[in-house]
Amino acid sequence: MDNQRRNPDENGCTKATKITDDGIKTKAYYTDMGCGYISQNSVPEKVDVYCFDQLNTGFFRTSDHPPPLYADIAIQRTEKYATVFWAEIFGLVNVVTAFVIAMILQTFKFVLQGILRPIMIGFVQLLSDYLIKPFLTLLYNGFTQPISIFLYNVLSSIRDVLQPLAKGIGYFFELFAVILRAIRLVEVKNITNITPCGSQQMKC
């Protein structure tokens, strides 16, 4: 027995939902050929699923999954052989550049070691022997030494004159120091008593 609900539309086709004996639902549809029915089981329901990606802090992964291509393999092989080819080409060029660079560096070393260094050492040595050393000797003998000897003799004379006076003042203040030491309120003494660990009074 078929259960049917009918609802005519503007095309004259009756929209009906029928349930047949086997339990299959059918719906009416309209085309240029007229009205007809289609089973719901023949058209599966489309369900969109949105998945959460796994958390990965190391990299990002794209959502698409392209199929493996032979072109990718060909690209990898081509890149490998091209790398080797151009490495050999530039290796040959590097032989020439290494020769030129070594020549430039050795020329620069020769200029520094064979020309500039002897000139610099000789110039400084001559400047020291014939200008700096005579000038410093003249400055010491003519100015520094006489003034230093004069100051030394003056200070030694002052020391010899004031030494008896300083001793007399020291003896005078020594009497007051003895009196002040006798009336002191606190006396601090540092006594160090080292007791061996084997004694009965101290446990180590």
ZAFI-51028 format. One record per atom (N, C-alpha, C, CB): x, y, z. Coordinates in steps of 0.02 Angstrom, whole numbers, plus 50000, padded with zeros to 5 digits. Glycine has a CB too. Layout:
% residues N
XYZ
...
//
This chain:
% residues 204
500434994150000
500005000050000
500445006150000
499525000150061
500295010749957
500695016849951
500365022449987
500815018649878
500745025950028
500525032150059
500775037850017
500775032750133
500345042649997
500535047949951
500225054449973
500325046149878
500665059849971
500435066649985
500555070749922
500795069850046
500005073749895
500045077149831
499975084649842
499505074549783
500355088549799
500325095849801
500495098349732
500805098749855
499995099949690
500145102049620
500525108649620
499495102849578
500995109449569
501375115749561
501135119149499
502135114549558
501515124749479
501285128649422
501405125049357
501625135349420
501835119849355
501955116149294
501455110549282
502645113249296
500995109749328
500505104449320
500745097749345
500305103849250
501365097549371
501645091349396
501485090749470
502405090849384
501225085349489
501045084449559
501655082449600
500485079049565
501855086849648
502415085249694
502155080249745
502705091749729
502425074549743
502175069249787
502755065849821
501755064149748
502655063949882
503125059849920
502775053349936
503375063449986
503025047949906
502705041449914
503155036849952
502525038449846
502865032749992
503215027450028
502945020850003
503125028150106
503395017149971
503185010849940
503185005449993
503635008949881
503014999249968
502974993550014
503654991850045
502694987449978
504174992750006
504844991150032
505144996750074
505304989449975
504755002050087
504985007450131
505415012650097
505355004550187
505465012550030
505885017349994
505465023549980
506165014349928
505735029449999
505385035749986
505555038249917
505565040950040
505075040849882
505175043949816
504875050849816
504865039549760
505185055349776
504925062149768
504805063449694
505425067249797
504315067749681
504155069549612
504625074849588
503435071949606
504775075049523
505185080149493
504895081849425
505935077849487
505095087549398
504825089849334
505395091249286
504375096049344
505345088649225
505845090049172
505475091849109
506315083949161
505865092649055
505555094148990
505145088348964
506085096048939
505315082448988
504955076548965
504315075449004
505395070448971
504215079349056
503605078449095
503775076949167
503185073049066
503265074249201
503345072749272
503645065849280
502675073249308
503975064949338
504255058449353
504405057949427
504885057149312
504685052249446
504855051149516
505575048649521
504355046049549
505895050349575
506575048149587
506625045749659
507095053849573
507005040449669
507075037649735
507595041649775
507285030149731
507455042649838
507925046149882
508565042049893
507605047849948
508505035449890
509095031249901
509595031549844
508885024049912
509375033549785
509835033949728
510265040249731
509455033749663
510075045449768
510465051649777
510665052149850
510045057949754
511285050349866
511495050649937
511535057849962
512175047149947
511405058650025
511425065250055
512145067550063
511055065250124
512295073650043
512975076450048
513065079650116
513105081649991
513575077450152
513725079950219
514425082950218
513655074350273
514485089250235
515135092550239
515425091350309
515085100150224
516045088950311
516395087550374
516985092250379
516615080050378
517035095750434
517595100350447
518005097550506
517345107650463
518605095250490
519025092050541
519505097050572
519415086150510
519665096050634
520175099950668
520855096950656
520025100450745
521335101150634
522015098650621
522365097050686
522405103850581
522825092250682
523235090550739
523705096350755
523645084050726
523795097850819
524235103350840
524955101250830
524105105250914
525325105150791
526035103850779
526395110450780
526145100050711
526855111150827
527235117450833
527845117550788
527455118550905
527995112150753
528595111950712
528495114350641
528855105050710
527905113350612
527805115350542
527055115950530
528125110150493
526885119050473
526205119450449
526115114550391
526035126750426
525535111550388
525385106750335
524785109250295
525255099750365
524845108750230
524285110750187
523735105550189
524525111950115
523135107650173
522555103250177
522465099050114
521935107250190
522765101250058
522665097449996
523155091649993
522755102049935
522985086549956
523395080549947
523485079349873
523075074249983
523995082649842
524075081649770
524325074649754
524575086849742
524135071949697
524355065249679
525095065149660
523935062449621
525445059549668
526145059249647
526205059849572
526465052649671
526675063949550
526755065349479
527445063049456
526655072749464
527475060549395
528135058749366
528535065049351
528045054549303
528195070649342
528545076849329
528975078949389
528055082449311
528725077549449
529115079249509
529765075149512
528705078049572
529725068749494
530325064649492
530805067149440
530145057249478
530535069049381
530965071749328
531295078249349
530565072749264
530915082449386
531205088749410
531765087449459
530665093149443
531685082749504
532205081149553
532835078649518
531965076049603
532755074149469
533335071549433
533675077049392
533135065849387
533265081249361
533555086749322
533935091549367
533015090549284
533655093049425
534005097549472
534655094449496
533555099049532
534655087849507
535265084449530
535815084949477
535125077149546
535645083149414
536155083249362
536365090349345
535895079849299
535895095149347
536065102149334
536525104849388
535425106449329
536415102849451
536855105049505
537565102449495
536585102649573
537615096049477
538285093149465
538625096549406
538225085649453
538245097749352
538525100849292
538795107749307
538005101249237
538385111949338
538615118849351
539145119049405
538025123149371
539135114249451
539675113949501
540345112449467
539525108549554
540345108049417
540965106649381
541185112749341
540865100549334
540715116249310
540895122249271
541215127549315
540265125049236
540875129049371
541145134149415
541755131649453
540615136449464
541835125049459
542445122349488
543055123849444
542385114949498
542955123249378
543495125049332
543645132549335
543315123049261
543115136549341
543225143849346
543585145449412
542565147649342
543415141549465
543725142849530
544475141349529
543385138549583
544695136749485
545415135449479
545775141749456
545545129649429
545495145149407
545805151249381
545775156849433
545465153549316
545195157649465
545135163049515
545575161749575
544405163649537
545655155349595
546095153749651
546815155649635
546055146349669
547025154449573
547705156349552
547805163949555
547855153849481
547305167649530
547355174949530
547345177649601
546785178049488
546895175049642
546845177449712
547485176049750
546245174249748
547775169949740
548405168349774
548965173149752
548615161149759
548975174949688
549485179649664
549395186449695
549445180149588
548765188749702
548635195349732
548845195349805
547895197149725
548665189949842
548825189749913
549585189349924
548485183649946
549925185449884
550655185049892
550995191549873
550935179349849
550715195149824
550995201649807
550895206649864
550665204449743
550305206449894
550185210849952
550635209050011
549445210449973
550745202550022
551195200450075
551905202850062
551175192850083
552125202449999
552795204749982
552875212149994
552955203149909
552345215949976
552385223249987
552425224850061
551765226649956
552025221350102
552035222650174
552685220250207
551445219450208
552885214150190
553465211050224
554125213450196
553425203650219
554155214650131
554795216250100
554935223650093
554835213150034
554395227850093
554495235050081
554275239250141
554115237150019
553635238550160
553375242950212
553665241550281
552625242350215
553735235050299
553995233550365
554715235950375
553945226150378
555185234650328
555865237350338
555885244950341
556325234950283
555475248250300
555475255550301
555205258050368
555045258350244
554665254950393
554375257150456
554845255950515
553705253450469
555145250050518
555615248550573
556225253050569
555835241150571
556505253950510
557085258350503
556925265550520
557355257950434
556345268050500
556165274950514
556095276050589
555505276750478
555745271450624
555655272150696
556325271650732
555165266950723
556755267050710
557405266150743
557845272350734
557765259950716
557855275050674
558245281050662
557965287050700
558275282650587
557305287550703
556995293050740
557165292550814
556235293050730
557175286250840
557345285350911
558075286850925
557175278350932
558525284450881
559245285250894
559475292450886
559635280750846
559205295950838
559485302550821
559045308450843
559595302850748
558445307050871
558025312650893
557765311550965
557445313550846
557425305950976
557085305051041
557585304051097
556605299051039
558075299451088
558565298151140
558995304251157
559005292351120
559265307951108
559645314051126
559215319351161
559955317151064
558585319951138
558145324951169
557995323151242
557495325551130
557835316651256
557695314651325
558315315151369
557425307451326
558915313551342
559535314151381
559655321451398
560125311351341
559565325951351
559655333051363
559155335651414
559605336951298
558535333351409
558025335551456
558175333251527
557345333051434
558415327051534
558575324451601
559185327851630
558685316851598
559715328251590
560335331151616
560285338651628
560905329751569
559895342151588
559875349351592
559335352051639
559775352251525
558765348251646
558205350951685
557995346351743
557615352151640
557865340051727
557565335551777
558055334151834
557345329051745
558665332251819
559145330351871
559335336151916
559765327551839
559505342151891
559665347651937
559095349551983
559885353651898
558495349951955
557915351851996
557775346452048
557295352951953
557825340052030
557705334652078
558215334652134
557705327852042
558845335652117
559365335852168
559265341852214
560065336252136
559065347552188
558935353452229
558365352152278
558765359552184
557815349352255
557255347952299
557445342752352
556655345552259
557835337652333
558035332552381
558465335552437
558425326952345
558935339852418
559365342952469
558975347552515
559935346952436
558495351352488
558095355852530
557675351952579
557645360252486
557335346652555
556915342652599
557325338952651
556495337652558
557935336652633
558365333252682
558585338052736
558975330152647
558735344352717
558925349352767
558355350952814
559175355852732
557755351552787
557165352852829
557045347052877
556535354052787
557135340952852
557045335052895
557545335052953
557115328652855
558175336552938
558695336552990
558565341953042
559375337452959
558285347653020
558155353153067
557555351553111
558035359753029
557045348653083
556425347553120
556425340953159
555845347653074
556905336553148
556895330153183
556975330753258
557445325653155
557445334853285
557475335653359
556845338653388
558065339953378
556555343553352
555935346653377
555365341553378
555745352553333
555325337253329
554795332253326
554875327253383
554785328653258
555505325353398
555605320753454
555405323853520
556335318453456
555575330353531
555385333653593
554635334053601
555675340653596
554275335753547
553545336053550
553255329053563
553255338953484
553585324053535
553345317253546
553415315053618
553725312353502
553975316753650
554045315153721
553525318753763
554755316953745
553355325053744
552865328953782
552165325753777
552845336153757
551975323753718
551305320853709
551285313653736
551115320853635
551855310553745
551845303653771
551595303553843
552545300553767
551745308853882
551495309253952
550735309553953
551795315353988
550445313653910
549715313953907
549405307353883
549495319653861
549755303953840
549505297453816
549475292453872
549925294853758
549985292353916
549995287653972
549425289154020
550665287954009
549295295654032
548745297454078
548065295454049
548755305054091
547965296753985
547325294953953
547235287353950
547285297853883
547765283753941
547705276453940
547535273654009
548355273353914
547745277154063
547605274754131
546875275654149
548045278354181
546535280754120
545835282054140
545335279454088
545735289654149
545545275054047
545085272453996
544545268254030
545455268253943
543955268154002
543385264654030
543345257354007
542755268154011
543555255953948
543495249253920
544175247053895
542975248953863
544345240853910
544965238053885
544815231653847
545465236653943
545025231353786
544885225653743
545525221753735
544605227953674
545485215253750
546055210753742
545845205053697
546305208153811
546265203453651
546145197753606
546565191853631
546325199653532
546225186753656
546565180853681
546345174853639
546395179653757
546825171553613
546695165753571
546875159453610
547095166053505
546375155253623
546475149053660
546285143253615
546045149053726
546785139753592
546675134253546
546665127853587
547225133953491
546085124353586
546005118153624
545985112353575
545355118253667
546385107253585
546365101553538
545705097953542
546935096653553
545535094553487
544885091053482
544855085053529
544755088853411
545415082553552
545405076653595
545265078153667
546055073153590
545205084453687
545065086153757
544345084653774
545235093553770
544225084153841
543545082553864
543085088653864
543575079653933
543365094753864
542955100753869
542635102453802
543375106653894
542945100453747
542675102353682
542565095953641
543155107353644
541985095653612
541825090053568
541825092453497
541135086853586
542225089153455
542275091153384
541765087253344
542985089953356
//
